[in-house]
Amino acid sequence: MNLTQILTSNNLSKLPDYMNKSFAQNMEYLKTLNPKLFAKLTKPATTHNLFFDGKELNIMNLESKTFAFDKHTGMIATHLNLAISPLKNKSYQLYTNNLILQKLDENKIPLTAKACNKLIDLMLDSPSQSAYHLPSNFLPSFTIFGALGGIFLQILLERNVYFHSLLLFEEYIDMFRVMLYFLDLARLFEQVNSKSCFLFIENLINKEFVNTYFKSHKITNNFLRLELYLYESEKINNAREIVHEAYKINSRGWGSFDDEMVGVRNSVENFRKSYAILNLPKRINVPICVVGNGASLEELLPFIKQNLSKMIVFSCGTALKPLLHYGIKPDFQIEIERIPYLKEILELAPIGDTTLLCGSIVQPNAIALGKKAYMFMRGGSASAYMFRAKSIIEFSAPFVGNAGFALACLLAHEVLICGLDCGYIEGRSKHASNSFYGKESKEIPKNAFEVLPNARHKVFSDALFSLSAQNMQHCIQAYSPMLVLNLGIGAFIKGARPCRVDDFDLRDVDKQSAIEELCTYFQSDYSQVFQENEFESLYLQEVLAFRDEILRVLKSEIKSKKELFALVDLAHTTSLKKSASKPFVGILFEGSIAHLLHTLMVCALHLSSDEISDFYRRAYFVIEEGLNAMCVSYRLFVMKERASFAKMP
């Protein structure tokens, strides 16, 4: 008899044999899978143990001598109820990351939006429903915080329920030991998608493991997430916060082929004008102060003005206007935005004769405003990887401040952070006053979550701010400046020392010589900047080959939503691998492929039946048509630019 049969019978006499056999099999399995965990499990219980008197099951707290389940509900009844329709069961919470199926703007990203919108039309022409539909034997991303024996999981396994991905956290090893009496671990791993079952015992080792859970299934784990927590504790709450944050971060924007092509076209035109590009720089011996437009900038303006002669000031994006309003002229204005109205923003500030330091992707008419202008290859955008530049500035997204900070960490031994708040400060507006944004609300967005502050003020973050903070941390680790001081009252940045302006004094420096030295790190001889000579081909054959590779992956017979989820993961992994091996080609398409896969998945979830073979066959042709349209667009771009690009210096 299996566990379900034993528990639903009126006779529990066979339960001890089942539990002993299950525990022995699980221990043998763990002995090979995780010897360290196996060794811990062989030690006597210290916090919790299983209780069974022949009639009732329970979990006893060995310290307080109390039971986890009261007599009225009982352990068996609770778990039997938990195994009933988890997606509709009130004991669970179902999250959607606030994503809804809606058509994209065909004016903003025409090629990507047109393909995604056709998928939605295809779904609307099929038998569909407003509610999401999944078969009873398939569950999406499932996160569990304290399974209290895990009996319900075993019942689901015995019903042949398949989990797309599963993350389980147990704060006590003794609680995990209790689970071994009921749950077939080997079967659990078999009924979860490959490399998608994450078990954390006692501690969430670090956030990166949790981030990996979501990143490894970026599309499928980005939407529906089923959550269960059966009790609360400090560790459980902390674990939930880590998972919630990683889940929200995973939902950030993906970009698109259309957006990337704006950057590629801008880069080509800017290259043609022979702007000097940052190339194999050294460090200057003068501090660089990176200024963002966060709310905390306001109280740092006096410090910046008083110390202008002792540091180089990088103004990032819209920080320029508050600086100028306070009488501070920055040494460099950093820009990375592809937006068409950047020129107007710089003129209104005004930019004056401040030196521009721009990512290659900015609009040519904006960079042309600079009396002096230099460029750098901003990592993360497709155009940064054209022709394999020797110096690519990674960790320079999502905000202009990230680019300025990355440049400073690369170019200076000492970096000061001013106004890069990476969050919403309680009681403050999002940006400094006298900026491009005008008067703003001080209300904290509903989707924000509290994070560790750099000072005493409460600070809240969201997906983009969290990514910004993470990239600043990675930047410090990668570029290793000697000292990074965070002078703001925003989010704490790991690797940066929280500091107040009256805690230190800056030394006298030869600032002008340092600026002149810094400018020598930019090279206008592109044969010294780039490692590949693809000026004529512009990777056209690689682009077409990648389209064919993705279509081969997608040209599969898909009958069910479970199969579709697996295919979406495979296609997205293929896309990520291309971004790693051939970044220009991969990143060019990565965002649009993500949009198409997400739209395909959500459309399928609205279908009334799990039989989706006909829908998928038609959806494939929509995706094929969309990718072909992107390749036609790229081919026309190459044909137009090839001749003039070949004359590039």
For each residue, the residues with C-beta under 8 A, 3 or more apart:
1: 5 6 9 14 18
2: 5 6 158
3: 6 7 18 22 151 154 155 158 182
4: 7 8 154 155 158 159
5: 1 2 8 9
6: 1 2 3 9 12 14 15 18
7: 3 4 12 15 76 79 80 151 155
8: 4 5 80
9: 1 5 6 12
10:
11: 14
12: 6 7 9 15 54 55
13: 16 54
14: 1 6 11 17 18
15: 6 7 12 18 19 52 57
16: 13 19 20 52
17: 14 20 21
18: 1 3 6 14 15 21 22
19: 15 16 22 23 50 52 181 182
20: 16 17 23 24
21: 17 18 24 25
22: 3 18 19 25 26 180 181 182 183 184
23: 19 20 26 27 180 181
24: 20 21 27 28
25: 21 22 28 29 184 186
26: 22 23 29 30 180 183 184 185 186
27: 23 24 30 31 38 41 42 180
28: 24 25 31 32
29: 25 26 32 33 185 186
30: 26 27 33 34 37 38 41 185
31: 27 28 35 38
32: 28 29 35
33: 29 30 37 185
34: 30 37 38
35: 31 32 38 39
36: 39 40
37: 30 33 34 40 41 201
38: 27 30 31 34 35 41 42
39: 35 36 42 43
40: 36 37 43 173
41: 27 30 37 38 173 176 177 180
42: 27 38 39
43: 39 40 46
44:
45: 48 49 62 174 177
46: 43 62 174
47: 61 62 63 172 174 175
48: 45 59 60 61 62 68 172 174 175 178
49: 45 59 60 62 174 178
50: 19 57 58 59 60 149 178 181
51: 56 57 58 59 60 67
52: 15 16 19 56 57 58
53: 56
54: 12 13
55: 12
56: 51 52 53 71 74 75
57: 15 50 51 52 74 75 76 149
58: 50 51 52 67 68 69 74 75
59: 48 49 50 51 67 68 69 75 148 149 175 178
60: 48 49 50 51 65 66 67 68
61: 47 48 64 65 66 67 68
62: 45 46 47 48 49 65 174
63: 47
64: 61
65: 60 61 62
66: 60 61
67: 51 58 59 60 61 70
68: 48 58 59 60 61 75 148 231
69: 58 59 73 74 75 78 148
70: 67 73 74
71: 56 74
72:
73: 69 70 77 78
74: 56 57 58 69 70 71 77 78
75: 56 57 58 59 68 69 78 79 148 149 151
76: 7 57 79 80 151
77: 73 74 80 81
78: 69 73 74 75 81 82 148
79: 7 75 76 82 83 149 151 152 155
80: 7 8 76 77 83 84 152 155
81: 77 78 84 89 91
82: 78 79 86 89 91 152 228
83: 79 80 86 151 152 155 156 159
84: 80 81 89
85: 88 89 136
86: 82 83 89 92 139 142 156 226 228
87: 92 94 134 139 226
88: 85
89: 81 82 84 85 86 92
90:
91: 81 82 228
92: 86 87 89 226 227 228
93: 226 227 228
94: 87 224 225 226 227
95: 224 225 226 227 247
96: 99 100 223 224 225
97: 222 223 225 247 248 250 251
98: 251 447
99: 96 222 223 251 598 602
100: 96
101: 120 599 602 603 606
102:
103: 113 116 117 120
104: 108 109 112 113 116 117 595
105: 108 109 113
106: 109 110 113 114 117
107: 110
108: 104 105 113 258
109: 104 105 106 112 113 256 257 258 259
110: 106 107 113 114 258
111: 114 115 256 257 258 592 626 629 630 633
112: 104 109 115 116 256 257 258 591 592 595 596 626 630
113: 103 104 105 106 108 109 110 116 117 258
114: 106 110 111 117 118 626 629
115: 111 112 118 119 592 596 622 623 625 626 627 629
116: 103 104 112 113 119 120 595 596 599 626
117: 103 104 106 113 114 120 121
118: 114 115 121 122 622 625 626
119: 115 116 122 123 596 599 600 603 619 622 623
120: 101 103 116 117 123 124 599 603
121: 117 118 124 125
122: 118 119 125 126 603 615 618 619 622
123: 119 120 126 128 603 604 606 607 615
124: 120 121 128
125: 121 122
126: 122 123 607 614 615
127: 607 608 609
128: 123 124 606 607 608
129: 133 606 607 608
130: 606
131:
132: 224 605 606
133: 129 605 606 607 608 609 610
134: 87 138 139 140 224 561 605 610
135: 138 560 561 562 610
136: 85 161
137: 159 160 161 162
138: 134 135 161 162 164 560 561 562 565 610
139: 86 87 134 142 156 161 162 163 164 226
140: 134 164 165 220 221 223 224 225 226 565
141: 164 165 166 167 217 220 221 224 225 226
142: 86 139 163 164 165 166 167 225 226 227 228
143: 166 167 168 169 225 226 227 228 243
144: 147 153 166 167 168 169 227 228 229
145: 169 227 228 229 230 236 239 240 243
146: 169 170 171 175 229 230 231 233 236
147: 144 150 152 153 168 170 175 179 183 228 230
148: 59 68 69 75 78 175 230 231
149: 50 57 59 75 79 175 178 179 181 182
150: 147 153 154 178 179 182 183
151: 3 7 75 76 79 83 154 155 182 183
152: 79 80 82 83 147 155 156
153: 144 147 150 156 157 183 188
154: 3 4 150 151 157 158 182 183 184
155: 3 4 7 79 80 83 151 152 158 159
156: 83 86 139 152 153 159 161
157: 153 154 160 161 183 184 187 188 191
158: 2 3 4 154 155
159: 4 83 137 155 156
160: 137 157 191
161: 136 137 138 139 156 157 191
162: 137 138 139 191 192 193 562
163: 139 142 166 191 192 193 196 197
164: 138 139 140 141 142 192 193 196 217 220 562 565 566
165: 140 141 142 192 193 196 197 198 213 217 220 221
166: 141 142 143 144 163 188 192 196 197 198
167: 141 142 143 144 198 200 210 213 243
168: 143 144 147 197 198 199 200
169: 143 144 145 146 200 204 236 239
170: 146 147 173 175 176 179 199 200 201 202
171: 146 175 202 233 235 236 239
172: 47 48 175 176 202
173: 40 41 170 176 177 201 202
174: 45 46 47 48 49 62 177 178
175: 47 48 59 146 147 148 149 170 171 172 178 179
176: 41 170 172 173 179 180 201
177: 41 45 173 174 180
178: 48 49 50 59 149 150 174 175 181 182
179: 147 149 150 170 175 176 182 183
180: 22 23 26 27 41 176 177 183 185
181: 19 22 23 50 149 178
182: 3 19 22 149 150 151 154 178 179
183: 22 26 147 150 151 153 154 157 179 180 188
184: 22 25 26 154 157 187 188
185: 26 29 30 33 180 188 189
186: 25 26 29 189 190
187: 157 184 190 191
188: 153 157 166 183 184 185 191 192 197
189: 185 186 192 197
190: 186 187
191: 157 160 161 162 163 187 188
192: 162 163 164 165 166 188 189 196 197
193: 162 163 164 165 196 217 565 566 569
194:
195: 216
196: 163 164 165 166 192 193 216 217
197: 163 165 166 168 188 189 192
198: 165 166 167 168 209 210 213
199: 168 170
200: 167 168 169 170 203 204 205 209 239
201: 37 170 173 176
202: 170 171 172 173
203: 200 235
204: 169 200 207 209 210 238 239 242
205: 200 209
206: 209 210
207: 204 210 211 242 245 246
208: 211 212
209: 198 200 204 205 206 212 213
210: 167 198 204 206 207 213 214 242 243 246
211: 207 208 214 215 246 249
212: 208 209 215 216
213: 165 167 198 209 210 216 217 221 246
214: 210 211 217 218 221 222 246 247 249 250
215: 211 212 218 250
216: 195 196 212 213 221 569
217: 141 164 165 193 196 213 214 220 221 222 569
218: 214 215 221 222 250 572 594
219: 222 223 568 569 572 594 597 598 601
220: 140 141 164 165 217 223 565 568 569 601
221: 140 141 165 213 214 216 217 218 225 247 250
222: 97 99 214 217 218 219 250 251 598
223: 96 97 99 140 219 220 598 601 602 605
224: 94 95 96 132 134 140 141 605
225: 94 95 96 97 140 141 142 143 221 247
226: 86 87 92 93 94 95 139 140 141 142 143
227: 92 93 94 95 142 143 144 145 240
228: 82 86 91 92 93 142 143 144 145 147
229: 144 145 146 232 236 240
230: 145 146 147 148
231: 68 146 148 236
232: 229 236 237
233: 146 171 236 237
234: 237 238
235: 171 203 238 239
236: 145 146 169 171 229 231 232 233 239 240
237: 232 233 234 240 241
238: 204 234 235 241 242
239: 145 169 171 200 204 235 236 242 243
240: 145 227 229 236 237 243 244
241: 237 238 244 245 449
242: 204 207 210 238 239 245 246
243: 143 145 167 210 239 240 246 247
244: 240 241 247 248 449
245: 207 241 242 248 249 449 461 466
246: 207 210 211 213 214 242 243 249 250
247: 95 97 214 221 225 243 244 250 251
248: 97 244 245 251 447 449 462 463 466
249: 211 214 245 246 252 463 466 467 470
250: 97 214 215 218 221 222 246 247 463
251: 97 98 99 222 247 248 463
252: 249 398 463 464 467
253: 591
254: 590 591 594 595 598
255: 259 260 590 591
256: 109 111 112 259 260 591 592 595
257: 109 111 112 260 261 588 589 591 592 630 633
258: 108 109 110 111 112 113 261 262 592
259: 109 255 256 262 263 338 591
260: 255 256 257 263 264 381 382 383 587 588 591
261: 257 258 264 265 588 633 634 637
262: 258 259 265 266 338 361
263: 259 260 266 267 338 360 361 381 382 383
264: 260 261 267 268 361 382 383 386 588 637
265: 261 262 268 269 637
266: 262 263 269 270 338 360 361 362 363 364 383
267: 263 264 270 271 360 361 383 386
268: 264 265 271 272 641 645
269: 265 266 272 273 364
270: 266 267 273 275 360 362 364 367 375
271: 267 268 274 275 360 526 645 648
272: 268 269 644 645 648
273: 269 270 364
274: 271 524 526 649
275: 270 271 367 373 374 375 524
276: 374 375 522 523 524
277: 360 374 375 376 377 389 391 522 523 524 526 529
278: 281 374 375 376 377 391 393 407 521 522 523
279: 389 390 391 521 522 523 528 529
280: 390 391 521
281: 278 391 410 411 518 521
282: 521
283: 410 411 412 413 481
284: 288 312 411 412 413 514 517 518
285: 413 509 514
286: 310 311 312 412 509 510 511 514
287: 310 311 312 412 413 414 415 416 506 509
288: 284 311 312 313 314 407 408 411 412 414 415 416
289: 304 307 311 312 313 314 415 416 418
290: 314 316 401 404 405 408 415 416 417 418 420
291: 297 304 313 314 315 316 319 323 330 404 418 419
292: 297 316 317 319 399 400 401 404 417 418 419 420 421
293: 297 316 317 318 319 322 401 419 431 432 435 436 437
294: 297 401 419 420 421 422 425 430 431 432 488 490
295: 298 419 421 425 428 429 430 431 432 490
296: 299 300 418 419 421 425 428 432 487 488 489 490
297: 291 292 293 294 300 301 319 322 418 419 432 488
298: 295 301 322 432 433
299: 296 302 489
300: 296 297 303 304 418 419 487 488 501
301: 297 298 304 305 322 323 326 328
302: 299 305 306
303: 300 306 307 418 487 501
304: 289 291 300 301 307 308 313 323 326 328 418
305: 301 302 308 326 327 328
306: 302 303
307: 289 303 304 310 311 506
308: 304 305 311 313 328
309: 508 509 511
310: 286 287 307 506 507 508 509 511
311: 286 287 288 289 307 308 416 506 509 511
312: 284 286 287 288 289 331 332 412 511 514 515 518
313: 288 289 291 304 308 323 328 330 331 332
314: 288 289 290 291 330 331 332 334 357 404 407 408
315: 291 319 320 323 330 332 333 334 354 404
316: 290 291 292 293 319 334 399 400 401 403 404 405 420
317: 292 293 320 334 335 336 337 399 400 401
318: 293 321 345 400 431 435 436 437
319: 291 292 293 297 315 316 322 323 401 419 432 435
320: 315 317 323 324 330 333 346 349 351 354
321: 318 324 325 348 349 434 435 436
322: 293 297 298 301 319 325 326 432 433 434 435
323: 291 301 304 313 315 319 320 326 328 329 330
324: 320 321 327 328 329 349 350
325: 321 322 434
326: 301 304 305 322 323 434
327: 305 324
328: 301 304 305 308 313 323 324
329: 323 324 352 354
330: 291 313 314 315 320 323 333 354
331: 312 313 314 354 355 515
332: 312 313 314 315 354 355 356 357
333: 315 320 330 346 351 354 355 356 357 370
334: 314 315 316 317 357 358 400 403 404 407
335: 317 342 346 356 357 358 359 362 366 367 400
336: 317 358 359 361 362 378 396 397 400 403
337: 317 342 362 400
338: 259 262 263 266 361 362 363
339: 342 363
340: 363
341: 344 345
342: 335 337 339 345 346 362 363 366
343: 346 347 363 365 366 369
344: 341 347 348
345: 318 341 342 348 349 436
346: 320 333 335 342 343 349 350 351 366 369
347: 343 344 350 351 369
348: 321 344 345 436
349: 320 321 324 345 346 352
350: 324 346 347
351: 320 333 346 347 354 356 369 370
352: 329 349
353: 371 372
354: 315 320 329 330 331 332 333 351 370 371
355: 331 332 333 370 371 372 373 374
356: 332 333 335 351 367 369 370 372 373 374
357: 314 332 333 334 335 373 374 375 376 407
358: 334 335 336 362 366 367 370 373 374 375 376
359: 335 336 362 375 376 377 378 381 384 396 403
360: 263 266 267 270 271 277 375 376 377 378 383 384
361: 262 263 264 266 267 336 338 378 381 383 384
362: 266 270 335 336 337 338 342 358 359 366 367
363: 266 338 339 340 342 343 366 367
364: 266 269 270 273 367 368
365: 343 368 369
366: 335 342 343 346 358 362 363 369
367: 270 275 335 356 358 362 363 364 370 373 375
368: 364 365 373
369: 343 346 347 351 356 365 366
370: 333 351 354 355 356 358 367 373
371: 353 354 355
372: 353 355 356 519
373: 275 355 356 357 358 367 368 370
374: 275 276 277 278 355 356 357 358 519 522
375: 270 275 276 277 278 357 358 359 360 367 522
376: 277 278 357 358 359 360 391 393 403 407
377: 277 278 359 360 383 384 385 389 391 392 393
378: 336 359 360 361 381 384 392 393 396 397 403
379: 384 392 393 394 395 396 397 406
380: 384 394 396 397 587
381: 260 263 359 361 378 384 397 587
382: 260 263 264 385 386 583 584 585 587 588
383: 260 263 264 266 267 360 361 377 386 584
384: 359 360 361 377 378 379 380 381 389 392 393 583
385: 377 382 388 389 392 583 584 587
386: 264 267 382 383 389 530 534 538 539 584
387: 526 530 531 532 533 534 535
388: 385 530 531 532
389: 277 279 377 384 385 386 392 529 530 531
390: 279 280 528 529 530 531
391: 277 278 279 280 281 376 377 529
392: 377 378 379 384 385 389
393: 278 376 377 378 379 384 396 403 406 407 410
394: 379 380 406 475 478
395: 379 402 406 471 472 474 475 478
396: 336 359 378 379 380 393 402 403 406 407 471
397: 336 378 379 380 381 402 403 467 471
398: 252 402 464 467 468 471
399: 292 316 317 402 403 464 468
400: 292 316 317 318 334 335 336 337 403 404
401: 290 292 293 294 316 317 319 404 405 419 420 468
402: 395 396 397 398 399 405 406 468 471 472 475
403: 316 334 336 359 376 378 393 396 397 399 400 406 407
404: 290 291 292 314 315 316 334 400 401 407 408
405: 290 316 401 402 408 409 415 417 420 472 475
406: 379 393 394 395 396 402 403 409 410 471 475 479
407: 278 288 314 334 357 376 393 396 403 404 410 411
408: 288 290 314 404 405 411 412 415 481
409: 405 406 412 415 475 476 478 479 480 481 484
410: 281 283 393 406 407 479
411: 281 283 284 288 407 408 518 521
412: 283 284 286 287 288 312 408 409 415 481
413: 283 284 285 287 481 482 483
414: 287 288 481 482 483 484 485
415: 287 288 289 290 405 408 409 412 481 483 484 485
416: 287 288 289 290 311 484 485 487
417: 290 292 405 420 484 485 486 487 488 493 496
418: 289 290 291 292 296 297 300 303 304 487 488
419: 291 292 293 294 295 296 297 300 319 401 432 488
420: 290 292 294 316 401 405 417 468 472 486 488 490 493
421: 292 294 295 296 424 425 459 465 488 489 490 491
422: 294 461 465 466 468 469 472 490 491 493
423: 448 451 459 460 461 465 469 490 491
424: 421 428 430 444 445 448 459 460 461 462 465
425: 294 295 296 421 428 457 458 459 489 490
426: 444 457 458 459 460
427: 442 457
428: 295 296 424 425 442 457
429: 295 433 439 440 441 442
430: 294 295 424 437 440
431: 293 294 295 318 435 437 440
432: 293 294 295 296 297 298 319 322 419 435
433: 298 322 429 439
434: 321 322 325 326
435: 293 318 319 321 322 431 432 438
436: 293 318 321 345 348
437: 293 318 430 431 440
438: 435
439: 429 433
440: 429 430 431 437
441: 429
442: 427 428 429
443:
444: 424 426 448 460
445: 424 448 460 462
446:
447: 98 248 462
448: 423 424 444 445 460 461 462
449: 241 244 245 248 460 461 462
450: 458 459 460 461
451: 423 459 460 461 466 469 491 492
452: 459 491 492
453: 456 457 458 459 489 490 491 492
454: 459 486 488 489 490 491 492 493 496 498
455: 488 489 498
456: 453 489
457: 425 426 427 428 453 489
458: 425 426 450 453
459: 421 423 424 425 426 450 451 452 453 454 489 490 491
460: 423 424 426 444 445 448 449 450 451
461: 245 422 423 424 448 449 450 451 465 466 469 491
462: 248 424 445 447 448 449 465 466
463: 248 249 250 251 252 466 467
464: 252 398 399 467 468
465: 421 422 423 424 461 462 468 469 491
466: 245 248 249 422 451 461 462 463 469 470
467: 249 252 397 398 463 464 470 471
468: 398 399 401 402 420 422 464 465 471 472
469: 422 423 451 461 465 466 472 473 491 493
470: 249 466 467 473 474
471: 395 396 397 398 402 406 467 468 474 475
472: 395 402 405 420 422 468 469 475 476 493 495 496
473: 469 470 476 477 493 494 495
474: 395 470 471 477 478
475: 394 395 402 405 406 409 471 472 478 479
476: 409 472 473 479 480 481 484 493 494 495 496
477: 473 474 480 495
478: 394 395 409 474 475
479: 406 409 410 475 476
480: 409 476 477
481: 283 408 409 412 413 414 415 476 484
482: 413 414
483: 413 414 415 497
484: 409 414 415 416 417 476 481 493 495 496 497
485: 414 415 416 417 496 497 499 504
486: 417 420 454 492 493 496 497 498 499
487: 296 300 303 416 417 418 499 500 501
488: 294 296 297 300 417 418 419 420 421 454 455
489: 296 299 421 425 453 454 455 456 457 459
490: 294 295 296 420 421 422 423 425 453 454 459
491: 421 422 423 451 452 453 454 459 461 465 469
492: 451 452 453 454 486 496 498
493: 417 420 422 454 469 472 473 476 484 486 496
494: 473 476
495: 472 473 476 477 484
496: 417 454 472 476 484 485 486 492 493
497: 483 484 485 486
498: 454 455 486 492
499: 485 486 487 503 504
500: 487 503
501: 300 303 487 504
502:
503: 499 500
504: 485 499 501
505:
506: 287 307 310 311 509
507: 310
508: 309 310
509: 285 286 287 309 310 311 506 514
510: 286 513 514
511: 286 309 310 311 312 514 515
512: 515 516
513: 510 516 517
514: 284 285 286 312 509 510 511 517 518
515: 312 331 511 512 518 519
516: 512 513 519 520
517: 284 513 514 520 521
518: 281 284 312 411 514 515 521
519: 372 374 515 516 522
520: 516 517
521: 278 279 280 281 282 411 517 518
522: 276 277 278 279 374 375 519
523: 276 277 278 279 526 528 529
524: 274 275 276 277 649
525: 528 529 649
526: 271 274 277 387 523 529 530 648 649
527: 530 649
528: 279 390 523 525
529: 277 279 389 390 391 523 525 526
530: 386 387 388 389 390 526 527 533
531: 387 388 389 390
532: 387 388
533: 387 530
534: 386 387 537 538 539
535: 387 538 645 646 648
536: 642 645 646
537: 534 540 541 638
538: 386 534 535 637 638 641 642 645
539: 386 534 542 543 582 584 585
540: 537 543 544 634 635 638
541: 537 544 545
542: 539 545 546 582 585
543: 539 540 546 547 585 588 589 631 634
544: 540 541 547 548 631 635
545: 541 542 548 549
546: 542 543 549 550 578 582 585 586 589
547: 543 544 550 551 589 627 628 630 631
548: 544 545 551 552
549: 545 546 552 553 574 578
550: 546 547 553 554 571 574 575 589 593 627
551: 547 548 554 555 623 624 627
552: 548 549 555
553: 549 550 556 567 570 571 574
554: 550 551 567 571 620 623 624
555: 551 552 620
556: 553 567
557: 613
558: 563 564 567 612 613 616
559: 563 611 612 613
560: 135 138 563 564 610 611 612
561: 134 135 138 564 565 604 605 607 610 612
562: 135 138 162 164 565 566
563: 558 559 560 566 567
564: 558 560 561 567 568 600 601 604 612 616
565: 138 140 164 193 220 561 562 568 569 601
566: 164 193 562 563 569 570
567: 553 554 556 558 563 564 570 571
568: 219 220 564 565 571 572 597 600 601
569: 193 216 217 219 220 565 566 572 573
570: 553 566 567 573 574
571: 550 553 554 567 568 574 575 593 597
572: 218 219 568 569 575 576 593 594 597
573: 569 570 576 577
574: 549 550 553 570 571 577 578
575: 550 571 572 578 579 586 589 590 593 594
576: 572 573 579 580 586 590
577: 573 574 580 581 586
578: 546 549 574 575 581 582 585 586 589 590
579: 575 576 582 583 586 587 590
580: 576 577 583 586
581: 577 578 586
582: 539 542 546 578 579 585 586
583: 382 384 385 579 580 586 587
584: 382 383 385 386 539 587 588
585: 382 539 542 543 546 578 582 588 589
586: 546 575 576 577 578 579 580 581 582 583 589 590
587: 260 380 381 382 385 579 583 584 590 591
588: 257 260 261 264 382 543 584 585 634
589: 257 543 546 547 550 575 578 585 586 592 593 627 630
590: 254 255 575 576 578 579 586 587 593 594
591: 112 253 254 255 256 257 259 260 587 594 595
592: 111 112 115 256 257 258 589 595 596 626 630
593: 550 571 572 575 589 590 596 597
594: 218 219 254 572 575 590 591 597 598
595: 104 112 116 254 256 591 592 598 599
596: 112 115 116 119 592 593 599 600 623 626
597: 219 568 571 572 593 594 600 601
598: 99 219 222 223 254 594 595 601 602
599: 101 116 119 120 595 596 602 603
600: 119 564 568 596 597 603 604 619 623
601: 219 220 223 564 565 568 597 598 604 605
602: 99 101 223 598 599 605 606
603: 101 119 120 122 123 599 600 606 607 615 619
604: 123 561 564 600 601 607 612 615 616
605: 132 133 134 223 224 561 601 602
606: 101 123 128 129 130 132 133 602 603
607: 123 126 127 128 129 133 561 603 604 612 615
608: 127 128 129 133
609: 127 133 612
610: 133 134 135 138 560 561
611: 559 560 614
612: 558 559 560 561 564 604 607 609 615 616
613: 557 558 559 616 617
614: 126 611 617 618
615: 122 123 126 603 604 607 612 618 619
616: 558 564 604 612 613 619 620
617: 613 614 620 621
618: 122 614 615 621 622
619: 119 122 600 603 615 616 622 623
620: 554 555 616 617 623 624
621: 617 618 624 625
622: 115 118 119 122 618 619 625 626
623: 115 119 551 554 596 600 619 620 626 627
624: 551 554 620 621 627 628
625: 115 118 621 622 628 629
626: 111 112 114 115 116 118 592 596 622 623 629 630
627: 115 547 550 551 589 623 624 630 631
628: 547 624 625 631 632
629: 111 114 115 625 626 632 633
630: 111 112 257 547 589 592 626 627 633 634
631: 543 544 547 627 628 634 635
632: 628 629 635 636
633: 111 257 261 629 630 636 637
634: 261 540 543 588 630 631 637 638
635: 540 544 631 632 638 639
636: 632 633 639 640
637: 261 264 265 538 633 634 640 641
638: 537 538 540 634 635 641 642
639: 635 636 642
640: 636 637
641: 268 538 637 638 644 645
642: 536 538 638 639 645 646
643: 646 647
644: 272 641 647 648
645: 268 271 272 535 536 538 641 642 648
646: 535 536 642 643
647: 643 644
648: 271 272 526 535 644 645
649: 274 524 525 526 527
